[in-house]
Amino acid sequence: MTVSEIAKELNLKFFTCEDLAAQKEAKGCYIGDLLSFAMSKVEMNNIWITIQTNVNIVAVATLAEASCILLTDGCVPDKLTIERAEEQEMIILGGDLTAYEAASKLSQLGI
C-alpha cells in the first residue's frame, strides 16, 4: 500500500513531501520514541510512528530507509525538521490518532 493511500485512509496531514507519497510503498511499522531504539528497529519501508518532532527524526528515518514518519497525538514538527525532511525527501505525516490507534488502523489495512 502506498503512503498516499494510507494517509487518505487514516485521515492524516502531510507536513512534507506529499508529492512523493504515491510512489512510496509501506510495509510494516515500528512504534517508538527513543531515537537509539528506532535506529536499530525501524526497517526499510516501515512507517515509523513517534511523538518525537525534532530534526533528528529525519536522520534516523533516512538512515533506516523508512517509508515515512507518522507523528501521533497531534504532534507537529518544527520548521527545521520540515526543512531537513524536504531536503532528504522524507515524508512526515501527522494526525490526532494515538500511536495505538494508528497501529491498529495500519494493521487493519494489512500493514
N, CA, C and O of each residue as an XYZ file, in Angstrom:
444
protein
N       0.852     -1.170      0.000
C       0.000      0.000      0.000
C       0.901      1.238      0.000
O       1.945      1.252      0.651
N       0.499      2.252     -0.718
C       1.325      3.454     -0.784
C       1.069      4.359      0.425
O       0.033      4.268      1.084
N       2.027      5.219      0.691
C       1.887      6.183      1.784
C       0.703      7.107      1.504
O      -0.010      7.497      2.429
N       0.494      7.451      0.268
C      -0.633      8.298     -0.110
C      -1.963      7.638      0.246
O      -2.844      8.284      0.814
N      -2.109      6.373     -0.081
C      -3.336      5.636      0.248
C      -3.539      5.538      1.758
O      -4.657      5.672      2.255
N      -2.460      5.307      2.469
C      -2.526      5.206      3.928
C      -2.946      6.541      4.538
O      -3.787      6.581      5.436
N      -2.365      7.624      4.053
C      -2.703      8.950      4.571
C      -4.192      9.236      4.381
O      -4.844      9.801      5.259
N      -4.706      8.847      3.249
C      -6.128      9.063      2.976
C      -6.988      8.217      3.907
O      -7.953      8.716      4.486
N      -6.647      6.948      4.051
C      -7.421      6.030      4.895
C      -7.436      6.450      6.363
O      -8.448      6.296      7.046
N      -6.310      6.982      6.848
C      -6.195      7.368      8.255
C      -6.467      8.852      8.487
O      -6.359      9.344      9.610
N      -6.821      9.557      7.417
C      -7.114     10.991      7.508
C      -5.938     11.764      8.113
O      -6.098     12.512      9.078
N      -4.756     11.565      7.523
C      -3.534     12.188      8.015
C      -3.169     13.414      7.199
O      -3.519     13.527      6.024
N      -2.467     14.319      7.834
C      -1.982     15.539      7.195
C      -0.539     15.328      6.743
O       0.250     14.688      7.438
N      -0.202     15.867      5.582
C       1.182     15.855      5.122
C       1.881     17.113      5.618
O       1.403     18.225      5.395
N       3.009     16.933      6.289
C       3.866     18.063      6.643
C       4.954     18.248      5.594
O       5.437     19.361      5.383
N       5.340     17.153      4.936
C       6.393     17.208      3.922
C       6.118     16.205      2.803
O       5.423     15.207      2.998
N       6.667     16.488      1.648
C       6.827     15.559      0.525
C       5.559     14.823      0.082
O       5.617     13.642     -0.262
N       4.446     15.498      0.088
C       3.199     14.853     -0.350
C       3.320     14.325     -1.777
O       2.715     13.309     -2.120
N       4.092     15.007     -2.598
C       4.258     14.604     -3.994
C       4.949     13.252     -4.158
O       4.816     12.619     -5.206
N       5.680     12.803     -3.150
C       6.373     11.512     -3.221
C       5.537     10.351     -2.696
O       5.887      9.189     -2.901
N       4.446     10.659     -2.028
C       3.691      9.643     -1.288
C       3.031      8.584     -2.167
O       2.850      7.447     -1.732
N       2.673      8.941     -3.385
C       2.029      7.968     -4.271
C       3.009      6.914     -4.768
O       2.597      5.850     -5.230
N       4.315      7.207     -4.674
C       5.341      6.278     -5.153
C       5.975      5.455     -4.033
O       6.666      4.473     -4.302
N       5.743      5.851     -2.774
C       6.384      5.178     -1.636
C       5.494      4.079     -1.091
O       4.357      4.332     -0.693
N       6.007      2.872     -1.073
C       5.291      1.731     -0.502
C       5.621      1.616      0.986
O       6.745      1.889      1.409
N       4.642      1.214      1.757
C       4.840      0.985      3.185
C       4.607     -0.491      3.489
O       3.607     -1.082      3.084
N       5.557     -1.061      4.211
C       5.479     -2.476      4.580
C       5.895     -2.607      6.037
O       7.080     -2.727      6.345
N       4.925     -2.584      6.918
C       5.190     -2.720      8.336
C       5.352     -1.380      9.015
O       5.412     -0.336      8.366
N       5.421     -1.427     10.324
C       5.622     -0.204     11.082
C       6.396     -0.490     12.356
O       6.482     -1.632     12.809
N       6.945      0.544     12.911
C       7.619      0.486     14.203
C       7.111      1.647     15.029
O       7.011      2.770     14.535
N       6.791      1.385     16.287
C       6.347      2.425     17.205
C       7.422      2.613     18.256
O       7.801      1.663     18.940
N       7.912      3.832     18.385
C       8.897      4.105     19.420
C       9.382      5.531     19.369
O       9.465      6.148     18.307
N       9.701      6.042     20.543
C      10.126      7.432     20.663
C      11.594      7.584     21.024
O      12.132      8.688     20.945
N      12.238      6.525     21.411
C      13.651      6.587     21.757
C      14.461      6.430     20.470
O      14.439      5.375     19.837
N      15.169      7.481     20.096
C      15.853      7.501     18.799
C      16.846      6.361     18.635
O      16.941      5.781     17.554
N      17.586      6.029     19.685
C      18.575      4.952     19.566
C      17.902      3.602     19.307
O      18.450      2.778     18.575
N      16.740      3.364     19.887
C      15.998      2.141     19.600
C      15.478      2.166     18.172
O      15.602      1.185     17.439
N      14.899      3.285     17.783
C      14.351      3.392     16.436
C      15.432      3.160     15.382
O      15.178      2.545     14.347
N      16.642      3.660     15.656
C      17.740      3.492     14.708
C      18.018      2.017     14.417
O      18.396      1.656     13.303
N      17.830      1.183     15.415
C      18.125     -0.235     15.218
C      16.888     -1.073     14.901
O      17.019     -2.235     14.515
N      15.707     -0.514     15.054
C      14.479     -1.299     14.882
C      13.656     -0.958     13.644
O      12.995     -1.835     13.088
N      13.682      0.297     13.201
C      12.918      0.671     12.007
C      13.563     -0.014     10.806
O      14.772      0.085     10.596
N      12.755     -0.698     10.035
C      13.256     -1.405      8.862
C      12.896     -0.657      7.581
O      12.052      0.239      7.579
N      13.550     -1.044      6.506
C      13.286     -0.433      5.207
C      11.796     -0.506      4.888
O      11.165     -1.550      5.054
N      11.249      0.601      4.433
C       9.848      0.742      4.043
C       8.858      0.673      5.202
O       7.655      0.552      4.975
N       9.342      0.748      6.428
C       8.441      0.836      7.583
C       7.895      2.239      7.729
O       8.509      3.215      7.297
N       6.739      2.317      8.341
C       6.211      3.582      8.825
C       6.708      3.686     10.263
O       6.490      2.775     11.061
N       7.359      4.765     10.589
C       7.831      4.959     11.959
C       6.840      5.859     12.672
O       6.662      7.023     12.312
N       6.201      5.303     13.684
C       5.219      6.034     14.483
C       5.915      6.572     15.728
O       6.521      5.816     16.487
N       5.822      7.891     15.931
C       6.501      8.522     17.054
C       5.808      9.825     17.439
O       4.967     10.342     16.704
N       6.180     10.342     18.609
C       5.749     11.686     19.008
C       6.934     12.647     18.978
O       6.775     13.837     19.249
N       8.107     12.143     18.654
C       9.287     13.000     18.555
C       9.138     13.913     17.344
O       8.668     13.485     16.291
N       9.538     15.165     17.497
C       9.377     16.116     16.395
C      10.661     16.850     16.035
O      10.657     17.687     15.133
N      11.745     16.557     16.715
C      12.978     17.307     16.444
C      13.660     16.810     15.172
O      13.306     15.764     14.628
N      14.619     17.560     14.720
C      15.288     17.306     13.445
C      15.953     15.931     13.376
O      16.143     15.400     12.282
N      16.304     15.356     14.499
C      16.978     14.059     14.496
C      16.107     12.917     13.982
O      16.632     11.883     13.568
N      14.792     13.084     14.001
C      13.932     12.017     13.482
C      14.153     11.817     11.981
O      14.018     10.707     11.465
N      14.488     12.889     11.301
C      14.731     12.794      9.860
C      15.977     11.960      9.594
O      15.984     11.116      8.697
N      17.021     12.192     10.363
C      18.260     11.422     10.193
C      18.024      9.940     10.457
O      18.494      9.088      9.703
N      17.300      9.635     11.522
C      17.031      8.235     11.866
C      16.196      7.568     10.777
O      16.526      6.469     10.330
N      15.124      8.220     10.349
C      14.250      7.637      9.330
C      14.974      7.467      7.995
O      14.766      6.479      7.291
N      15.813      8.422      7.657
C      16.584      8.343      6.412
C      17.592      7.204      6.479
O      17.729      6.433      5.529
N      18.291      7.098      7.591
C      19.263      6.015      7.780
C      18.592      4.644      7.666
O      19.146      3.719      7.072
N      17.405      4.530      8.239
C      16.682      3.255      8.226
C      15.940      3.002      6.917
O      15.413      1.910      6.704
N      15.896      4.006      6.038
C      15.149      3.930      4.790
C      13.663      3.675      5.034
O      13.025      2.891      4.331
N      13.126      4.360      6.054
C      11.698      4.273      6.358
C      10.892      4.875      5.207
O      11.378      5.741      4.480
N       9.666      4.408      5.056
C       8.815      4.995      4.017
C       8.315      6.361      4.443
O       8.118      7.242      3.606
N       8.107      6.545      5.750
C       7.658      7.834      6.256
C       7.713      7.850      7.781
O       7.908      6.823      8.431
N       7.536      9.037      8.322
C       7.407      9.242      9.759
C       5.964      9.644     10.011
O       5.434     10.529      9.340
N       5.331      8.998     10.971
C       3.961      9.328     11.343
C       3.949      9.878     12.761
O       4.200      9.150     13.721
N       3.656     11.167     12.884
C       3.560     11.817     14.186
C       2.137     11.678     14.702
O       1.178     12.003     14.003
N       2.009     11.194     15.926
C       0.697     10.962     16.505
C       0.394     11.982     17.591
O       1.217     12.843     17.902
N      -0.799     11.871     18.162
C      -1.230     12.695     19.299
C      -1.187     14.191     19.011
O      -1.007     14.994     19.927
N      -1.349     14.570     17.751
C      -1.371     15.983     17.391
C      -0.015     16.666     17.383
O       0.057     17.893     17.308
N       1.060     15.896     17.458
C       2.414     16.478     17.446
C       2.714     17.076     16.069
O       2.297     16.546     15.040
N       3.439     18.181     16.077
C       3.751     18.924     14.852
C       5.258     19.168     14.792
O       5.849     19.617     15.774
N       5.887     18.875     13.648
C       7.325     19.119     13.532
C       7.644     20.609     13.466
O       6.841     21.409     12.985
N       8.822     20.964     13.955
C       9.230     22.368     13.877
C       9.748     22.687     12.470
O       9.899     21.798     11.631
N      10.009     23.950     12.240
C      10.415     24.427     10.911
C      11.697     23.739     10.422
O      11.775     23.336      9.261
N      12.689     23.606     11.289
C      13.953     22.973     10.904
C      13.740     21.516     10.510
O      14.340     21.040      9.546
N      12.897     20.811     11.245
C      12.603     19.417     10.922
C      11.933     19.309      9.562
O      12.274     18.430      8.769
N      11.001     20.177      9.291
C      10.322     20.180      7.995
C      11.307     20.468      6.864
O      11.289     19.796      5.833
N      12.157     21.458      7.059
C      13.152     21.797      6.035
C      14.089     20.625      5.759
O      14.368     20.299      4.605
N      14.571     19.998      6.827
C      15.500     18.866      6.652
C      14.805     17.688      5.986
O      15.397     17.015      5.142
N      13.562     17.435      6.354
C      12.815     16.338      5.733
C      12.611     16.589      4.244
O      12.715     15.665      3.438
N      12.325     17.823      3.881
C      12.178     18.152      2.463
C      13.495     17.919      1.725
O      13.503     17.375      0.620
N      14.612     18.332      2.337
C      15.935     18.129      1.724
C      16.231     16.648      1.528
O      16.789     16.255      0.503
N      15.860     15.828      2.504
C      16.154     14.389      2.476
C      15.048     13.574      1.796
O      15.143     12.351      1.690
N      14.003     14.265      1.337
C      12.851     13.613      0.721
C      12.226     12.571      1.640
O      11.922     11.453      1.223
N      12.040     12.960      2.902
C      11.407     12.098      3.894
C       9.999     12.625      4.173
O       9.816     13.780      4.556
N       9.037     11.776      3.977
C       7.641     12.139      4.200
C       7.368     12.162      5.703
O       7.706     11.223      6.425
N       6.755     13.245      6.155
C       6.278     13.320      7.535
C       4.777     13.551      7.482
O       4.290     14.496      6.862
N       4.058     12.654      8.156
C       2.607     12.733      8.267
C       2.241     13.016      9.715
O       3.056     12.812     10.615
N       1.035     13.479      9.943
C       0.600     13.688     11.314
C      -0.898     13.651     11.440
O      -1.638     13.776     10.464
N      -1.328     13.472     12.686
C      -2.753     13.451     12.969
C      -2.995     13.366     14.461
O      -2.062     13.353     15.263
N      -4.252     13.310     14.809
C      -4.638     13.270     16.218
C      -4.751     11.861     16.780
O      -5.036     11.695     17.966
N      -4.536     10.851     15.959
C      -4.594      9.472     16.446
C      -3.506      9.233     17.491
O      -2.447      9.859     17.450
N      -3.775      8.327     18.420
C      -2.719      7.866     19.312
C      -1.871      6.856     18.549
O      -2.273      6.393     17.481
N      -0.729      6.515     19.073
C       0.123      5.511     18.427
C      -0.625      4.183     18.318
O      -0.539      3.494     17.301
N      -1.349      3.836     19.360
C      -2.127      2.590     19.347
C      -3.186      2.610     18.250
O      -3.327      1.648     17.495
N      -3.929      3.712     18.167
C      -4.970      3.826     17.143
C      -4.368      3.750     15.744
O      -4.908      3.078     14.865
N      -3.256      4.435     15.542
C      -2.594      4.423     14.230
C      -2.138      3.007     13.877
O      -2.374      2.537     12.764
N      -1.496      2.340     14.807
C      -1.005      0.972     14.551
C      -2.164      0.014     14.305
O      -2.075     -0.856     13.439
N      -3.241      0.165     15.051
C      -4.410     -0.703     14.856
C      -4.997     -0.522     13.477
O      -5.337     -1.500     12.811
N      -5.120      0.725     13.040
C      -5.664      1.000     11.709
C      -4.728      0.513     10.622
O      -5.181     -0.008      9.603
N      -3.427      0.675     10.823
C      -2.465      0.147      9.851
C      -2.572     -1.369      9.748
O      -2.503     -1.928      8.653
N      -2.739     -2.028     10.878
C      -2.892     -3.481     10.896
C      -4.132     -3.903     10.120
O      -4.099     -4.881      9.373
N      -5.220     -3.168     10.296
C      -6.452     -3.469      9.557
C      -6.273     -3.309      8.051
O      -6.960     -3.954      7.259
N      -5.330     -2.433      7.667
C      -5.046     -2.223      6.246
C      -4.034     -3.234      5.700
O      -3.710     -3.217      4.512
N      -3.544     -4.103      6.564
C      -2.580     -5.121      6.147
C      -1.135     -4.659      6.208
O      -0.258     -5.298      5.627
N      -0.878     -3.575      6.891
C       0.479     -3.068      7.007
C       1.143     -3.700      8.228
O       2.304     -3.410      8.519
